[in-house]
């Protein structure tokens, strides 16, 4: 998978990458997670930075995110520094227009894919346009069943994931957790998944989507407040001091339900 630095030694990615590797809301003891940065050239010319994950700080299955902390001692031992964080660049998701995904599909070197956002009311037509290529083939029913099983109805208008940002990209396996930027360089999405099809392997995808980062940040802050993690909250406040949107979210108190 792919991920990026939030601030300090904390990184953000998709929690589905750790399926089968967690007990409750923690990583299993025998699981080791490694993070590579600056992986831009293929071996043997690569000059990436390597860090080991210390712990899982927070996660949410519905929004499909995980916040991880890197071991700080790794920096001192290797004389390396974690790249600058992107949390302060978080912004609202655009309803339309251009977008750009930066990730590591298939676990390879960094790739950049410019794309365009598909608005909610245009998703149905985008799906039909993609499937039109197969309309006179015997596999069309199989393809439709595959993408339905993967939950494609959820992103349609009225679905429980209508709020996500959708687009087309070649960033498939290995790119989950990639940052998604808008045309102005603001970071608005966490590239999460697509609706794949194919046999025996799902090598194609009808449409892909990103979770909105402001929603993820709001949930992250809410979890920190509910757990009483004031130390982490203070660090977050310091990191987002120049971002008005995130500062406003920090001021909202969790609702008490009787």
C-alpha positions as a Python dict, from the first residue, in 0.01 Angstrom:
ca = {
    (1, 'X'): (0, 0, 0),
    (2, 'X'): (84, 369, -7),
    (3, 'X'): (70, 632, 266),
    (4, 'X'): (195, 979, 351),
    (5, 'X'): (321, 1178, 649),
    (6, 'X'): (62, 1373, 847),
    (7, 'X'): (307, 1553, 1077),
    (8, 'X'): (608, 1458, 1285),
    (9, 'X'): (645, 1079, 1291),
    (10, 'X'): (280, 1006, 1209),
    (11, 'X'): (159, 869, 877),
    (12, 'X'): (-184, 808, 724),
    (13, 'X'): (-297, 518, 506),
    (14, 'X'): (-591, 277, 461),
    (15, 'X'): (-677, 40, 744),
    (16, 'X'): (-786, -233, 501),
    (17, 'X'): (-415, -288, 429),
    (18, 'X'): (-390, -448, 774),
    (19, 'X'): (-674, -697, 733),
    (20, 'X'): (-588, -1004, 938),
    (21, 'X'): (-302, -819, 1109),
    (22, 'X'): (-498, -657, 1392),
    (23, 'X'): (-638, -755, 1729),
    (24, 'X'): (-904, -507, 1826),
    (25, 'X'): (-763, -165, 1739),
    (26, 'X'): (-397, -268, 1767),
    (27, 'X'): (-151, -445, 1540),
    (28, 'X'): (-74, -804, 1636),
    (29, 'X'): (255, -838, 1823),
    (30, 'X'): (433, -1036, 1552),
    (31, 'X'): (336, -794, 1274),
    (32, 'X'): (609, -558, 1155),
    (33, 'X'): (523, -266, 929),
    (34, 'X'): (787, -83, 727),
    (35, 'X'): (760, 258, 561),
    (36, 'X'): (972, 368, 264),
    (37, 'X'): (1002, 729, 152),
    (38, 'X'): (1157, 884, -161),
    (39, 'X'): (1113, 560, -354),
    (40, 'X'): (1136, 730, -692),
    (41, 'X'): (1404, 532, -879),
    (42, 'X'): (1404, 157, -950),
    (43, 'X'): (1671, -63, -797),
    (44, 'X'): (1969, -59, -794),
    (45, 'X'): (1955, 322, -829),
    (46, 'X'): (1695, 375, -559),
    (47, 'X'): (1780, 592, -258),
    (48, 'X'): (1476, 549, -37),
    (49, 'X'): (1445, 622, 336),
    (50, 'X'): (1342, 329, 554),
    (51, 'X'): (1151, 341, 884),
    (52, 'X'): (976, 89, 1107),
    (53, 'X'): (627, 153, 1242),
    (54, 'X'): (609, 177, 1621),
    (55, 'X'): (234, 147, 1671),
    (56, 'X'): (-115, 202, 1537),
    (57, 'X'): (-252, 525, 1687),
    (58, 'X'): (-605, 533, 1547),
    (59, 'X'): (-821, 370, 1281),
    (60, 'X'): (-1175, 351, 1148),
    (61, 'X'): (-1321, 77, 929),
    (62, 'X'): (-1604, 285, 782),
    (63, 'X'): (-1375, 567, 666),
    (64, 'X'): (-1100, 311, 599),
    (65, 'X'): (-809, 499, 754),
    (66, 'X'): (-522, 422, 989),
    (67, 'X'): (-283, 660, 1164),
    (68, 'X'): (55, 501, 1242),
    (69, 'X'): (353, 625, 1442),
    (70, 'X'): (706, 563, 1318),
    (71, 'X'): (988, 472, 1555),
    (72, 'X'): (1178, 798, 1622),
    (73, 'X'): (1497, 612, 1714),
    (74, 'X'): (1520, 490, 1355),
    (75, 'X'): (1592, 846, 1243),
    (76, 'X'): (1884, 887, 1480),
    (77, 'X'): (2034, 547, 1396),
    (78, 'X'): (2024, 607, 1021),
    (79, 'X'): (2072, 985, 1027),
    (80, 'X'): (1747, 1015, 833),
    (81, 'X'): (1453, 1249, 868),
    (82, 'X'): (1089, 1174, 801),
    (83, 'X'): (966, 1395, 513),
    (84, 'X'): (756, 1702, 591),
    (85, 'X'): (393, 1633, 681),
    (86, 'X'): (93, 1714, 463),
    (87, 'X'): (-173, 1760, 732),
    (88, 'X'): (-157, 2139, 708),
    (89, 'X'): (-244, 2113, 337),
    (90, 'X'): (-579, 1939, 402),
    (91, 'X'): (-876, 2110, 241),
    (92, 'X'): (-1238, 2048, 135),
    (93, 'X'): (-1310, 1811, -149),
    (94, 'X'): (-1390, 1982, -480),
    (95, 'X'): (-1719, 1889, -644),
    (96, 'X'): (-1561, 1874, -988),
    (97, 'X'): (-1248, 1965, -1180),
    (98, 'X'): (-899, 1826, -1195),
    (99, 'X'): (-731, 1601, -940),
    (100, 'X'): (-393, 1433, -905),
    (101, 'X'): (-302, 1105, -733),
    (102, 'X'): (53, 1029, -617),
    (103, 'X'): (119, 669, -521),
    (104, 'X'): (302, 342, -568),
    (105, 'X'): (87, 106, -777),
    (106, 'X'): (197, -258, -755),
    (107, 'X'): (451, -154, -490),
    (108, 'X'): (666, 13, -755),
    (109, 'X'): (831, 353, -773),
    (110, 'X'): (629, 670, -723),
    (111, 'X'): (380, 750, -997),
    (112, 'X'): (169, 1059, -1060),
    (113, 'X'): (-169, 1029, -1230),
    (114, 'X'): (-363, 1343, -1329),
    (115, 'X'): (-735, 1275, -1350),
    (116, 'X'): (-1074, 1446, -1326),
    (117, 'X'): (-1341, 1416, -1060),
    (118, 'X'): (-1662, 1242, -1164),
    (119, 'X'): (-1953, 1422, -999),
    (120, 'X'): (-2213, 1211, -812),
    (121, 'X'): (-2485, 1270, -1070),
    (122, 'X'): (-2247, 1163, -1350),
    (123, 'X'): (-2123, 840, -1189),
    (124, 'X'): (-2402, 626, -1332),
    (125, 'X'): (-2321, 736, -1687),
    (126, 'X'): (-1948, 685, -1628),
    (127, 'X'): (-2018, 327, -1515),
    (128, 'X'): (-2237, 262, -1820),
    (129, 'X'): (-1978, 409, -2055),
    (130, 'X'): (-1712, 178, -1913),
    (131, 'X'): (-1933, -131, -1936),
    (132, 'X'): (-2049, -49, -2291),
    (133, 'X'): (-1736, -218, -2427),
    (134, 'X'): (-1864, -551, -2292),
    (135, 'X'): (-2237, -513, -2365),
    (136, 'X'): (-2245, -775, -2642),
    (137, 'X'): (-2018, -1024, -2467),
    (138, 'X'): (-2099, -1325, -2250),
    (139, 'X'): (-1901, -1188, -1955),
    (140, 'X'): (-2107, -872, -1902),
    (141, 'X'): (-2330, -1041, -1641),
    (142, 'X'): (-2023, -1168, -1454),
    (143, 'X'): (-1868, -819, -1455),
    (144, 'X'): (-2188, -657, -1325),
    (145, 'X'): (-2213, -917, -1048),
    (146, 'X'): (-1849, -863, -950),
    (147, 'X'): (-1878, -487, -916),
    (148, 'X'): (-2209, -520, -730),
    (149, 'X'): (-2045, -759, -486),
    (150, 'X'): (-1774, -499, -428),
    (151, 'X'): (-2038, -241, -335),
    (152, 'X'): (-2062, -19, -641),
    (153, 'X'): (-2423, 70, -550),
    (154, 'X'): (-2289, 247, -240),
    (155, 'X'): (-2134, 530, -445),
    (156, 'X'): (-2444, 590, -653),
    (157, 'X'): (-2669, 885, -565),
    (158, 'X'): (-2843, 797, -239),
    (159, 'X'): (-2586, 531, -147),
    (160, 'X'): (-2409, 523, 189),
    (161, 'X'): (-2080, 624, 25),
    (162, 'X'): (-2217, 897, -197),
    (163, 'X'): (-1992, 1143, -9),
    (164, 'X'): (-1667, 1002, -152),
    (165, 'X'): (-1482, 1155, -447),
    (166, 'X'): (-1482, 942, -762),
    (167, 'X'): (-1257, 940, -1068),
    (168, 'X'): (-1078, 708, -1310),
    (169, 'X'): (-715, 613, -1253),
    (170, 'X'): (-470, 335, -1335),
    (171, 'X'): (-363, 338, -969),
    (172, 'X'): (-487, -3, -856),
    (173, 'X'): (-323, -259, -627),
    (174, 'X'): (-57, -107, -404),
    (175, 'X'): (-185, 249, -439),
    (176, 'X'): (-443, 239, -158),
    (177, 'X'): (-361, 520, 84),
    (178, 'X'): (-229, 758, -181),
    (179, 'X'): (-284, 1132, -134),
    (180, 'X'): (-523, 1299, -380),
    (181, 'X'): (-471, 1668, -458),
    (182, 'X'): (-698, 1921, -626),
    (183, 'X'): (-602, 2163, -903),
    (184, 'X'): (-475, 2416, -647),
    (185, 'X'): (-244, 2174, -467),
    (186, 'X'): (-471, 2122, -166),
    (187, 'X'): (-489, 1768, -33),
    (188, 'X'): (-850, 1652, -14),
    (189, 'X'): (-868, 1274, -50),
    (190, 'X'): (-729, 940, 62),
    (191, 'X'): (-729, 712, -243),
    (192, 'X'): (-901, 403, -110),
    (193, 'X'): (-1029, 152, -364),
    (194, 'X'): (-1191, 79, -697),
    (195, 'X'): (-1460, -152, -825),
    (196, 'X'): (-1256, -420, -992),
    (197, 'X'): (-1348, -705, -1220),
    (198, 'X'): (-1174, -981, -1414),
    (199, 'X'): (-1097, -1350, -1391),
    (200, 'X'): (-899, -1506, -1232),
    (201, 'X'): (-757, -1173, -1108),
    (202, 'X'): (-938, -840, -1093),
    (203, 'X'): (-704, -647, -1321),
    (204, 'X'): (-955, -384, -1439),
    (205, 'X'): (-1168, -132, -1254),
    (206, 'X'): (-1487, 52, -1349),
    (207, 'X'): (-1438, 356, -1124),
    (208, 'X'): (-1224, 446, -822),
    (209, 'X'): (-1279, 661, -514),
    (210, 'X'): (-1115, 856, -231),
    (211, 'X'): (-1234, 915, 123),
    (212, 'X'): (-1263, 1288, 215),
    (213, 'X'): (-974, 1390, 438),
    (214, 'X'): (-1165, 1655, 634),
    (215, 'X'): (-1410, 1383, 741),
    (216, 'X'): (-1121, 1157, 837),
    (217, 'X'): (-958, 1438, 1035),
    (218, 'X'): (-1286, 1509, 1216),
    (219, 'X'): (-1318, 1142, 1316),
    (220, 'X'): (-952, 1126, 1420),
    (221, 'X'): (-991, 1431, 1646),
    (222, 'X'): (-1316, 1296, 1791),
    (223, 'X'): (-1146, 967, 1879),
    (224, 'X'): (-856, 1149, 2044),
    (225, 'X'): (-1094, 1355, 2256),
    (226, 'X'): (-1303, 1055, 2357),
    (227, 'X'): (-992, 860, 2457),
    (228, 'X'): (-852, 1155, 2653),
    (229, 'X'): (-530, 1166, 2451),
    (230, 'X'): (-457, 1532, 2528),
    (231, 'X'): (-88, 1501, 2446),
    (232, 'X'): (-162, 1393, 2090),
    (233, 'X'): (-433, 1659, 2060),
    (234, 'X'): (-185, 1930, 2154),
    (235, 'X'): (53, 1808, 1885),
    (236, 'X'): (-226, 1809, 1629),
    (237, 'X'): (-328, 2164, 1726),
    (238, 'X'): (28, 2283, 1678),
    (239, 'X'): (54, 2111, 1339),
    (240, 'X'): (-266, 2269, 1200),
    (241, 'X'): (-231, 2617, 1352),
    (242, 'X'): (-214, 2779, 1005),
    (243, 'X'): (-508, 2585, 859),
    (244, 'X'): (-840, 2755, 937),
    (245, 'X'): (-1054, 2459, 827),
    (246, 'X'): (-875, 2213, 1055),
    (247, 'X'): (-864, 2460, 1343),
    (248, 'X'): (-1243, 2494, 1327),
    (249, 'X'): (-1286, 2117, 1333),
    (250, 'X'): (-1064, 2099, 1643),
    (251, 'X'): (-1297, 2337, 1828),
    (252, 'X'): (-1602, 2113, 1786),
    (253, 'X'): (-1674, 1902, 2093),
    (254, 'X'): (-1803, 1542, 2064),
    (255, 'X'): (-2177, 1503, 2126),
    (256, 'X'): (-2285, 1322, 2440),
    (257, 'X'): (-2559, 1066, 2381),
    (258, 'X'): (-2769, 946, 2675),
}
